[in-house]
Amino acid sequence: MSIVSEIAKKSREVSYFLANINSDAKNKVLKDIACMLIDNADEIIKANTIDCKEAQTNGISESFLDRLKLDKKRINDISESIQDVISLNDPVGEVIFGHKLANGLVLNNIRAPFGVIGIIYEARPNVTVDCAVLCLKAGNAVILRGSSHAMRTNMELVEIMKKALAYNNFPQELIQIIPSSSREDIEEMMKMRKYIDVLIPRGGKKLIENVVNNSRIPVIETGIGNCHIYIDDKYDLEMEKIIDIVINAKTQRPSVCNAAEKLLIHVKSAERLLPAILKALESKNVKLKGCKRTKEIYSAIEIADESDWYEEYLDLTMAVKVVDNLRDAINHINKYGSHHSETIITSSYENSRYFTSGVDSSTVYVNASTRFTDGGQFEMGAEIGISTQKLHWRGPMGLKQLTTNKFVVYGDGQTRQ
């Protein structure tokens, strides 16, 4: 039996352990994980430093390195995010709806764990902890397969979490990691339908497409973030606030999926607003690309090609397009976007309603940065990713979204006639 098969089989076996474990017991494990991460920060950083040095040797970008790197502050942040999960109500057993049937049966539809969740993800080692903690509290065993760039860091994090499980007499196999970076192991993992209930990919376009196209296990697609800002012809925000929204959405942390990658602007607003906005972006070292009409207004800009409109840069690059009207902006977003997060800057209630209804994305904003699409920012606690598909959930996937449902029906002798 291969290592992947062994891991999957053990995950299925121990997943039933959580069926009758109460919230207090699960929270105690999470609390110990949070404390042990702080206590073992030096060991985590030591492993992470080796990963970062190897990644740099292999020529990764600065934005990619930022996603990979851990320091004491980031470890503290991870620990604090676990405290947020502890404070959330346990969704397992929550009654979604219920009523008494005419035949006297009492029907309840309740939240229940998936069972075993597989996570395939890239680079960011905080994902290792976020996924494990959320899956555990939602009553699931988890199998992790992280990036080769973060292998030592992820292995160290998993070992620490396993110690917390053992300390509380929980099976250590509730949190497992595939200890290799081979493509063959991913391919085998995607075939483990007998043992794994759902797969969640987190990463770039190629990774997600590979999992969606080749998995035999149901997939929850957490998509890439080709996010847009559209500036309407009707607006009453001051220039400074408009610039603040654009700058925040693009530069506050450009390497994450909710950073804005594209700026669309109504033709009637372009000449007045674009020069100041683009100068502000350049002052933040943003490389600009644009359509021909943008170049006529701002000659320094590089002409974008067709592939740019589809691109998730994850870096200090932004493409700009002048559009004729709101409908054109919506059509552009729905054609080229990734169904993640979009925002409109407008003073028109009618236009805001038209935009939020017409844009086919998980999260749509009015007069705000796209950077808020996040489980913590939405007060959902840590998230496992941003789902961009329509089943079984869209938007930040927190604790409740890691459960399915089941019917529990109480009777007193009823038989069907």
C-alpha positions in Angstrom: 0.0 0.0 0.0 1.4 3.4 -0.9 2.0 6.2 1.6 -1.0 8.2 0.1 -3.3 5.2 0.4 -2.2 4.6 4.0 -2.8 8.2 5.0 -6.2 8.3 3.3 -7.3 5.0 4.9 -6.2 6.1 8.4 -8.0 9.4 7.9 -11.2 7.6 7.2 -10.8 5.4 10.2 -10.2 8.2 12.7 -12.8 10.6 11.2 -15.5 8.7 13.1 -13.8 9.5 16.4 -15.0 13.1 16.2 -18.7 12.1 15.8 -19.5 12.4 19.5 -16.7 14.8 20.6 -18.1 17.9 22.2 -17.1 21.5 21.5 -15.2 21.9 24.7 -12.9 19.0 23.9 -12.2 20.3 20.4 -11.6 23.8 21.6 -9.1 22.5 24.2 -7.1 20.9 21.4 -7.2 24.2 19.4 -6.1 26.2 22.4 -3.1 23.9 22.9 -2.2 24.1 19.2 -2.3 27.9 19.5 0.0 27.8 22.5 2.4 25.2 21.1 2.9 27.3 17.9 4.1 30.2 20.0 6.2 27.9 22.2 7.9 26.4 19.1 8.2 29.5 17.0 12.0 29.2 16.8 11.8 25.7 15.4 9.2 26.8 12.9 11.2 29.8 11.8 14.3 27.6 11.5 12.5 25.2 9.1 11.0 28.2 7.2 14.3 29.9 6.8 15.7 26.8 5.0 12.6 26.7 2.8 12.9 30.4 1.9 16.6 30.1 1.1 16.0 27.2 -1.2 13.1 28.9 -2.9 15.3 32.0 -3.5 18.0 29.8 -5.0 15.3 28.5 -7.3 14.5 32.0 -8.4 11.1 32.7 -7.0 9.6 36.2 -7.1 9.6 38.6 -4.1 5.8 38.4 -3.9 6.0 34.6 -3.8 8.6 34.8 -1.1 6.4 37.0 0.9 3.7 34.3 0.8 6.1 31.7 2.0 7.9 33.6 4.8 7.1 33.2 8.5 8.4 35.3 11.3 7.3 35.6 14.9 4.7 38.2 14.1 3.1 36.0 11.5 3.2 33.0 13.8 1.5 35.1 16.5 -1.1 36.1 13.9 -1.7 32.5 13.1 -2.1 31.7 16.8 -4.5 34.6 17.3 -6.6 33.4 14.3 -7.0 30.0 16.1 -8.4 31.9 19.1 -11.0 33.4 16.7 -12.0 29.9 15.7 -12.3 28.8 19.3 -14.7 31.7 19.9 -17.0 30.6 17.1 -20.0 28.4 17.8 -19.5 24.8 16.8 -21.6 24.2 13.7 -21.9 20.4 14.2 -25.4 19.5 15.2 -26.8 22.9 14.6 -30.4 22.7 13.4 -30.8 24.3 10.0 -34.5 23.8 9.9 -37.1 21.5 11.5 -40.8 20.8 12.0 -43.3 18.2 12.9 -44.9 16.3 10.0 -48.6 15.5 9.7 -47.8 11.9 10.6 -46.2 12.9 13.9 -42.6 12.5 12.9 -40.3 15.3 14.1 -37.9 16.2 11.3 -34.7 18.1 11.9 -32.1 19.0 9.3 -28.8 19.5 11.0 -25.2 20.4 10.2 -22.8 17.4 10.0 -19.1 16.9 9.2 -18.0 16.0 5.7 -15.8 13.3 7.2 -12.4 13.6 5.5 -11.3 16.7 3.7 -8.3 16.9 1.4 -6.5 20.2 0.9 -4.1 20.7 -2.0 -2.4 24.2 -1.7 0.6 26.3 -2.6 3.2 28.3 -0.8 1.5 29.9 2.2 2.3 27.8 5.3 -0.4 29.6 7.4 -2.8 27.7 5.2 -1.5 24.5 6.9 -2.7 25.6 10.3 -5.9 27.4 9.1 -7.1 24.3 7.3 -6.3 21.9 10.0 -7.9 23.9 12.7 -11.1 24.7 10.8 -11.5 21.1 9.7 -11.0 19.8 13.2 -13.5 22.1 14.8 -16.0 21.3 12.1 -15.6 17.6 12.9 -13.4 16.5 10.0 -10.2 14.7 9.6 -7.8 16.5 7.1 -5.2 15.5 4.7 -2.8 18.2 3.6 -0.7 18.4 0.5 1.3 21.6 0.5 3.8 23.2 -1.8 7.3 21.7 -2.2 8.7 25.2 -1.4 7.2 25.0 2.1 7.8 21.3 2.8 9.9 21.7 5.9 7.7 24.4 7.4 4.6 22.5 6.8 6.0 19.3 8.2 7.1 21.2 11.4 3.6 22.8 11.8 1.9 19.4 11.4 4.2 17.8 13.9 3.3 20.5 16.5 -0.4 20.0 15.9 -0.1 16.3 16.2 1.5 16.8 19.6 -1.5 18.8 20.7 -3.8 16.0 19.5 -1.8 13.3 21.3 -1.7 15.4 24.5 -5.5 15.5 24.5 -5.9 11.8 23.6 -7.1 12.6 20.1 -5.9 10.4 17.2 -2.9 12.0 15.7 -4.1 10.9 12.2 -6.8 13.5 12.4 -4.3 15.9 10.9 -2.0 14.4 8.3 0.3 15.7 5.5 1.6 13.9 2.4 5.3 14.1 3.0 6.3 14.5 -0.7 6.0 16.9 -3.5 5.6 14.4 -6.4 2.9 14.8 -9.0 2.2 11.1 -8.7 1.1 11.5 -5.1 -1.3 14.3 -6.0 -2.7 12.2 -8.8 -3.2 9.3 -6.4 -4.8 11.5 -3.8 -7.3 12.7 -6.4 -8.4 9.1 -6.9 -9.1 8.3 -3.2 -12.8 8.7 -3.4 -13.4 5.7 -1.1 -11.6 7.6 1.7 -11.8 11.3 1.0 -15.2 13.1 0.9 -14.2 16.4 -0.7 -11.1 18.1 -2.1 -10.3 21.8 -1.8 -7.5 23.2 -4.0 -5.9 26.5 -3.0 -3.4 28.1 -5.3 -2.8 29.3 -8.8 -4.8 28.7 -12.0 -2.9 25.6 -13.1 -3.2 23.8 -9.8 -6.9 24.5 -9.5 -7.6 23.5 -13.1 -5.6 20.3 -12.6 -7.7 19.3 -9.5 -11.0 20.3 -11.0 -10.4 18.5 -14.3 -8.8 15.3 -12.9 -10.2 14.6 -9.4 -12.6 11.7 -8.9 -13.5 13.3 -5.6 -16.0 16.1 -5.4 -14.2 19.5 -5.5 -14.9 22.8 -3.8 -13.1 25.3 -6.1 -11.3 28.1 -4.3 -10.5 30.3 -7.2 -7.9 32.7 -8.4 -8.4 36.4 -7.8 -8.6 38.4 -11.0 -10.4 41.2 -9.1 -11.7 44.5 -10.6 -12.4 48.1 -9.6 -14.8 50.0 -11.8 -15.1 53.8 -11.5 -18.5 55.0 -12.7 -19.3 58.3 -14.4 -21.4 59.2 -11.4 -19.4 59.6 -8.2 -19.3 61.9 -5.2 -16.3 60.5 -3.4 -13.4 62.9 -3.2 -10.4 62.2 -5.4 -8.3 61.3 -2.4 -10.8 58.6 -1.3 -11.0 57.1 -4.8 -7.2 57.0 -4.9 -7.1 55.4 -1.5 -9.5 52.6 -2.5 -7.5 51.8 -5.6 -4.1 52.0 -3.9 -5.3 49.8 -1.0 -6.9 47.3 -3.2 -3.8 47.0 -5.4 -0.8 47.5 -3.1 -1.8 46.8 0.5 -0.7 43.2 -0.1 -0.5 42.5 -3.8 0.4 38.8 -3.5 -3.0 37.7 -2.2 -6.1 36.7 -4.2 -8.3 39.6 -3.1 -5.9 42.2 -4.4 -7.3 44.2 -7.3 -5.6 43.3 -10.7 -7.7 45.5 -13.1 -9.0 49.1 -13.1 -11.9 49.9 -15.3 -13.2 53.5 -15.7 -16.1 55.1 -17.5 -15.0 57.2 -20.5 -16.6 60.3 -19.0 -14.5 60.0 -15.8 -11.3 58.9 -17.4 -9.6 62.2 -18.4 -10.4 63.8 -15.1 -9.4 61.0 -12.8 -7.0 58.6 -14.5 -3.8 60.8 -14.5 -3.9 61.3 -10.7 -4.8 57.7 -10.0 -2.1 56.3 -12.3 0.6 58.6 -10.9 -0.4 57.5 -7.4 -0.1 53.8 -8.4 3.3 54.5 -10.0 4.5 56.2 -6.8 3.8 52.8 -5.2 6.0 51.0 -7.8 3.0 49.5 -9.7 3.8 48.6 -13.3 0.9 49.8 -15.4 -0.6 48.3 -18.6 -3.6 49.6 -20.4 -5.9 49.8 -23.4 -5.3 52.2 -26.3 -7.7 54.8 -24.9 -5.8 54.7 -21.6 -2.6 55.3 -23.4 -4.1 58.4 -25.1 -4.7 59.8 -21.7 -1.5 58.6 -20.0 1.2 58.1 -22.6 3.7 56.4 -20.2 1.5 53.3 -19.9 2.4 50.0 -21.6 -0.2 48.6 -24.0 -1.9 45.5 -22.6 -2.5 42.5 -24.7 -5.5 40.1 -24.7 -3.9 37.7 -22.2 -3.4 40.5 -19.6 -7.2 40.8 -19.0 -7.3 37.2 -17.9 -4.1 37.4 -15.7 -3.9 37.2 -11.9 -0.6 39.1 -11.4 -0.2 38.6 -7.7 2.4 41.3 -7.9 2.7 45.1 -8.3 1.2 45.1 -11.8 -2.2 46.5 -12.8 -4.1 46.7 -16.2 -6.4 49.6 -16.9 -9.2 49.9 -19.4 -11.5 52.8 -20.4 -15.1 51.5 -21.0 -18.1 53.3 -22.6 -20.7 52.5 -19.9 -21.6 50.4 -16.9 -22.9 47.5 -19.0 -19.5 47.3 -20.8 -17.8 47.2 -17.5 -20.0 44.3 -16.3 -19.5 42.4 -19.5 -15.7 42.8 -19.3 -15.7 41.5 -15.7 -17.9 38.6 -16.4 -15.8 37.6 -19.5 -12.3 38.0 -18.1 -12.8 37.8 -14.3 -12.5 34.9 -12.0 -15.7 35.4 -10.1 -13.9 36.4 -6.9 -14.3 40.1 -5.8 -15.2 43.3 -7.7 -16.0 46.8 -6.6 -17.8 49.8 -8.1 -17.1 53.4 -7.1 -20.3 55.3 -7.7 -22.8 57.8 -6.1 -25.7 56.3 -8.0 -27.8 53.8 -6.0 -29.4 52.6 -9.3 -25.9 51.9 -10.8 -24.7 50.2 -7.7 -27.7 47.9 -7.7 -27.2 47.2 -11.5 -23.5 46.4 -10.9 -24.1 44.2 -7.8 -26.8 42.3 -9.6 -25.1 42.0 -12.9 -21.6 41.0 -11.8 -21.2 37.2 -11.5 -18.8 37.1 -8.6 -18.7 35.7 -5.0 -18.3 39.1 -3.5 -19.3 42.5 -4.9 -18.6 45.9 -3.2 -19.8 49.4 -3.5 -17.3 52.2 -2.7 -14.8 49.9 -0.8 -11.6 48.0 -1.4 -11.6 44.4 -2.6 -9.2 43.5 0.2 -12.0 42.8 2.6 -12.9 39.5 1.1 -11.6 37.4 3.9 -13.1 35.2 6.6 -11.5 37.2 9.4 -12.7 40.5 7.9 -16.2 39.2 7.5 -16.1 38.1 11.2 -16.3 34.4 10.2 -13.0 33.5 11.8 -10.1 31.9 9.8 -11.0 30.8 6.3 -10.1 27.8 4.3 -10.3 29.7 1.0 -12.6 31.9 -1.1 -15.0 29.7 -3.1 -15.7 31.0 -6.6 -18.1 28.3 -7.6 -21.8 28.1 -7.0 -21.9 24.8 -5.2 -21.7 24.2 -2.3 -20.8 27.8 -1.2 -19.5 31.1 -2.6 -17.2 33.5 -0.9 -15.0 33.0 2.2 -15.3 29.4 3.5 -15.3 29.4 7.3 -16.4 26.9 9.8 -20.0 26.4 8.8 -19.0 25.9 5.2 -16.9 22.8 6.2 -20.1 20.9 7.1 -22.7 19.2 5.0 -26.2 18.4 6.3 -28.2 15.3 7.4 -31.8 14.6 8.4 -32.5 13.3 11.9 -36.1 12.1 12.2 -37.8 11.3 15.6 -40.8 9.0 15.7 -42.9 7.0 18.2 -43.7 3.9 16.1 -44.8 5.4 12.8 -44.8 3.1 9.7 -45.4 4.1 6.1 -48.7 3.0 4.6 
